[in-house]
């Protein structure tokens, strides 16, 4: 099944990441793991995967890695019909703002370009 293929692909990617420590590979693993968890109805697990990914990337100052998990959390809020939480999450981006705040970390607007 496609789920078995996803699992095998994720295992291979994770083994590769353990050797290369390529953060872009880890971002892909986080996104796909979150997607699989959501597909299986394990939204809480998908949320945890995204939260941990954001924390990991923030600790390493790999700003590019925080956006997709952050967007996925907003999507999870929508799936769970938590529209106000999704709105509040996405409302932190404003063309008038000079920063984006994710997990109490301010991301300068010039990085967003």
Secondary structure, 3 states (H helix, E strand, C coil): CHHHHHHHHHHHHHHHHHHHCCHHHHHHHHHHHHHHHHHCCCHHHHHHHHHHHHHHHHHCCCHHHHHHHHHHHHHHHHHCCCHHHHHHHHCCCCCCCCEEEECCEEEEHHHHC
